[in-house]
Amino acid sequence: MTDLAIRLRGVTKRFGGHVAVRDLDLDVPRGTICGILGPNGSGKTTSIRMVLGIYVPDSGSVELLGGEPDHAHRKRVGYLPEERGMYRKMKVMDHLAFIGEIRGVRAAEGRRRAGEWLERLGLSEWGDRKVEDLSKGMQQKVQFAATVLHEPDLLILDEPFSGLDPINQDVLETIVREMNAAGVTILFSTHLMGQAERLCRRVCLISRSRKVLDGNLREIRKAEDRGDVVVEFEGDAGWLDGPGIETASPVDDGWHLTLHANTPPRTVVERALAAGVELRRFERVAPRLHEIFVRHAGADAAGDAGRPAEARLPAEASTKDSQGEAALR
């Protein structure tokens, strides 16, 4: 048995004159959490649909769980698409049991598992209510339960945390970690780099239909380390806008500084003292995924890929194929 849950080689997909994915290689080892990261429109969803056989690549090869992305292998996958689809007139428990039966779970067992998931997700009192009576966030949690009800070997999530409040994001992140600890391989797409940093052991960064970087997240951050630092200080922040500091982003009570190449971190301390500010914290940190992405793809390609709206230098101004997916739900 191959040690890869997913293997793509030279995969390209076009839609008319538009190249959605170009010459993509990707390995997702079994038992890992891997994130496909990039701005909206970069090719993440198209890549996932090719993994699942919803789209057939124009060139290249796709292996899913050691074989072709056919029905036999897709049965072992749980897939949560970005575009949600539910039977809105059905009661929540009936909806989950029905989805479970489609995926081979007997009705009684499906209802038992559904009850456990509803309790885990804080929805046990909503089992007899119609899906349409639930809020958008509740519906999203129900669809997550439907995605994992058949206990898949591989879980593929397309922007799974979009639209959830921070508390429910934390709940799903905890569940994802627990499932991975139990042996489930997880691939998810997101444009939120911070989320990927919390969850992923491997990442694949995509920009404008091309892969720009992939591999073990810890090794990538180590290789990209230029001496990023976090500082907290009392005084005016104008000293951050000067030579050597590439970006300065507010974090908690301080600032995350990305330094230009060959700028020694001690320069930050020297400049802070020269500016007369009271330096309360100075800490070397690993570079963040957003900064790494920008280095490889360029700031103009980063788009909405995880950069908080307030990230700036102090001197700057503030500023489907639904039918195919339905068959896999």
C-alpha positions in Angstrom: 0.0 0.0 0.0 1.3 3.4 -0.9 2.2 5.8 1.9 0.4 8.6 0.0 -3.3 9.4 0.3 -3.1 11.8 -2.6 -0.6 12.0 -5.5 -0.8 14.5 -8.3 1.8 14.7 -11.1 1.8 17.4 -13.8 -1.9 18.1 -13.4 -3.4 20.9 -15.6 -7.0 22.0 -16.0 -8.3 24.5 -18.5 -11.8 26.0 -18.9 -11.9 27.5 -22.4 -9.0 29.9 -22.6 -8.5 30.1 -18.8 -5.9 27.8 -17.1 -7.3 27.1 -13.6 -4.5 24.8 -12.5 -1.1 24.5 -14.3 1.3 21.6 -14.0 0.6 20.8 -10.3 2.6 18.2 -8.4 1.3 17.4 -4.9 2.0 14.6 -2.4 -0.3 14.2 0.7 1.2 11.5 3.0 -1.3 9.3 4.9 -1.9 10.5 8.4 -1.0 14.1 7.9 -2.9 17.4 7.9 -2.2 19.2 4.6 -3.4 22.6 3.6 -3.8 24.0 0.1 -3.3 27.7 0.5 -3.8 30.7 -1.7 -6.1 33.6 -2.5 -9.6 33.0 -3.7 -9.5 32.1 -7.4 -6.0 30.7 -7.3 -7.0 27.1 -8.2 -7.6 25.4 -4.8 -11.1 24.2 -5.5 -10.3 23.0 -9.0 -7.4 21.0 -7.6 -9.7 19.4 -5.0 -12.3 18.5 -7.6 -9.7 16.8 -9.7 -8.5 14.8 -6.7 -12.1 13.6 -6.3 -12.7 12.9 -10.0 -15.4 15.6 -10.3 -13.1 17.2 -12.9 -10.9 15.2 -15.2 -7.5 16.9 -15.8 -6.5 17.9 -19.3 -3.1 16.5 -18.6 -1.2 14.8 -15.7 -2.2 12.0 -13.4 -4.2 11.7 -10.1 -4.0 9.0 -7.5 -6.5 8.8 -4.6 -5.8 6.4 -1.8 -3.5 4.3 -4.0 -5.8 4.1 -7.0 -7.9 6.0 -9.5 -10.4 8.6 -8.2 -13.2 6.2 -8.9 -16.3 5.3 -6.8 -14.6 2.6 -4.8 -11.9 5.0 -3.6 -14.3 8.0 -3.2 -16.4 5.9 -0.7 -13.5 6.2 1.7 -13.5 10.0 1.5 -15.5 12.6 3.4 -15.9 15.7 1.3 -17.2 19.1 2.5 -17.4 21.4 -0.6 -17.2 25.2 -0.3 -20.7 25.5 -1.8 -22.9 23.9 0.7 -25.9 21.8 -0.2 -28.5 20.4 2.1 -32.1 19.0 2.1 -33.6 22.1 3.7 -37.1 20.7 4.2 -35.9 17.5 6.0 -35.5 17.3 9.7 -31.9 17.4 10.8 -31.7 13.9 12.2 -33.5 12.5 9.1 -31.1 14.4 6.9 -28.0 13.0 8.6 -29.4 9.4 8.6 -30.2 9.7 4.9 -26.7 10.9 4.0 -25.3 8.1 6.1 -27.3 5.5 4.2 -26.1 6.9 0.9 -22.6 6.3 2.2 -23.2 2.8 3.4 -24.2 3.3 7.0 -27.2 1.3 8.1 -30.1 3.5 9.2 -30.1 2.6 12.9 -26.3 3.1 13.1 -26.5 6.3 11.2 -29.0 7.7 13.6 -26.9 6.7 16.6 -23.8 8.4 15.1 -25.8 11.4 14.1 -27.0 11.8 17.7 -23.5 11.7 19.0 -22.3 14.3 16.5 -25.3 16.6 17.2 -24.4 16.4 20.9 -20.7 17.1 20.2 -21.6 20.1 18.1 -24.1 21.5 20.6 -27.1 20.8 18.4 -28.7 17.9 20.2 -31.9 19.9 20.7 -32.3 20.6 17.0 -32.5 17.0 15.7 -36.3 17.2 15.1 -36.2 20.7 13.5 -36.1 21.3 9.8 -32.7 22.1 8.3 -34.1 25.4 7.1 -34.9 26.5 10.7 -31.2 26.4 11.6 -28.9 29.4 11.3 -26.2 29.4 8.6 -23.5 28.4 11.2 -25.7 25.6 12.5 -26.3 24.3 9.0 -22.6 24.3 8.4 -21.9 22.2 11.5 -24.7 19.8 10.5 -23.1 19.4 7.0 -19.7 18.7 8.7 -21.4 16.0 10.7 -22.8 14.5 7.5 -19.3 14.6 5.9 -17.8 12.5 8.6 -20.7 10.3 9.5 -19.4 7.3 7.5 -16.0 7.5 9.3 -13.8 8.2 6.2 -10.1 7.5 5.9 -9.5 10.8 4.1 -11.3 14.0 4.9 -11.2 16.8 2.3 -12.6 20.2 3.4 -12.9 23.2 1.0 -12.8 26.4 3.0 -14.4 24.6 6.0 -14.3 27.4 8.5 -15.7 30.2 6.3 -18.7 31.9 7.9 -18.2 30.4 11.4 -17.7 32.5 14.5 -14.5 32.1 16.4 -16.0 29.8 19.0 -17.3 27.3 16.4 -14.0 27.6 14.4 -12.2 26.4 17.6 -14.7 23.5 18.0 -14.1 22.3 14.4 -10.4 22.8 14.6 -10.3 20.6 17.8 -12.4 17.9 16.0 -10.1 18.0 13.0 -7.1 17.5 15.3 -8.8 14.6 17.1 -9.7 12.9 13.8 -6.2 13.2 12.6 -4.8 11.8 15.8 -7.1 8.8 15.2 -5.5 8.2 11.9 -7.6 10.2 9.4 -5.7 12.0 6.7 -7.0 15.6 6.2 -6.6 17.9 3.2 -8.2 21.3 3.4 -8.1 24.5 1.4 -8.1 27.9 2.9 -7.1 31.5 2.1 -6.5 32.1 5.8 -2.8 31.5 6.5 -3.1 31.8 10.3 -5.5 28.9 10.3 -3.2 26.8 8.3 -0.3 27.6 10.7 -2.4 26.3 13.6 -3.5 23.0 11.9 -1.2 21.9 9.2 2.0 19.8 9.1 2.3 20.2 5.4 1.3 23.1 3.1 1.0 23.7 -0.6 1.0 27.4 -1.6 -0.8 28.2 -4.9 -0.8 31.5 -6.7 -2.4 32.2 -10.1 -2.9 28.6 -10.9 0.6 27.5 -10.1 2.3 25.9 -7.1 4.9 28.3 -5.6 6.0 26.2 -2.7 5.1 23.0 -0.8 6.5 20.7 1.9 6.7 20.2 5.6 5.6 23.5 7.3 8.2 23.4 10.0 11.0 22.8 7.5 9.7 25.6 5.2 9.6 28.1 8.1 13.1 27.1 9.1 14.4 27.5 5.6 12.7 30.9 5.2 13.8 32.3 8.6 15.3 35.7 8.2 15.2 36.7 11.8 11.5 37.8 12.2 10.9 39.3 15.5 8.0 40.4 17.7 8.4 43.6 19.7 6.3 45.4 22.4 7.2 48.9 23.3 6.0 52.2 24.8 6.2 55.2 22.5 5.7 56.3 19.0 5.7 53.6 16.3 7.3 55.8 13.6 10.7 54.2 14.1 9.4 51.0 12.5 9.1 52.7 9.2 12.7 52.7 8.0 15.5 50.7 6.4 15.7 47.0 7.2 12.1 46.4 8.2 10.0 44.9 5.3 6.7 44.7 7.0 5.3 45.6 10.5 2.0 44.0 11.4 0.1 44.6 14.7 -0.2 41.4 16.8 -1.8 41.3 20.3 0.0 44.1 22.2 2.9 44.4 19.9 4.2 44.2 16.4 5.4 41.4 14.2 8.4 42.6 12.1 9.6 40.9 8.9 13.2 42.0 8.2 14.9 42.5 4.9 17.5 39.9 3.9 20.8 40.4 5.7 19.3 42.7 8.3 20.5 41.4 11.7 17.7 41.3 14.4 19.9 43.3 16.8 19.3 46.2 14.5 15.7 46.4 15.8 16.9 46.8 19.3 19.5 49.5 18.3 16.9 51.5 16.4 14.3 51.2 19.2 16.9 52.6 21.7 17.9 55.3 19.3 14.3 56.4 18.9 13.9 56.6 22.7 11.1 54.1 23.0 10.8 51.8 26.0 11.3 48.3 24.6 9.3 45.8 26.7 9.6 42.7 24.6 11.9 41.5 21.9 11.5 37.9 20.6 12.8 36.0 17.7 10.0 34.1 15.9 9.6 31.9 12.8 8.3 33.7 9.7 4.6 33.6 9.1 3.1 31.9 6.1 1.8 35.1 4.7 5.3 36.6 4.5 6.6 33.4 3.0 3.9 33.5 0.4 4.6 37.1 -0.5 8.3 36.3 -0.9 7.6 33.6 -3.4 4.5 34.9 -5.2 4.8 38.6 -4.8 2.6 41.0 -2.8 0.3 41.6 -5.8 -0.4 37.9 -6.0 -1.2 37.5 -2.3 -4.7 39.0 -2.7 -6.8 38.0 0.3 -4.5 35.2 1.3 -4.6 35.7 5.0 -3.2 39.2 5.5 -5.2 40.9 8.2 -6.6 44.2 7.0 -4.6 46.2 9.6 -1.3 44.7 8.6 0.8 47.7 7.4 3.8 49.8 8.1 3.1 52.6 10.5 3.5 55.2 7.8 1.0 53.5 5.4 -2.6 54.6 5.2 -5.2 52.3 6.8 -6.8 50.7 4.6 -19.1 24.6 -9.9 -19.9 21.8 -10.7 -22.7 21.4 -8.1 -24.1 18.2 -9.5 -20.8 16.4 -9.4 -20.3 17.6 -5.8 -23.8 16.5 -4.8 -22.9 13.0 -5.9 -20.1 12.9 -3.4 -22.0 14.2 -0.4 
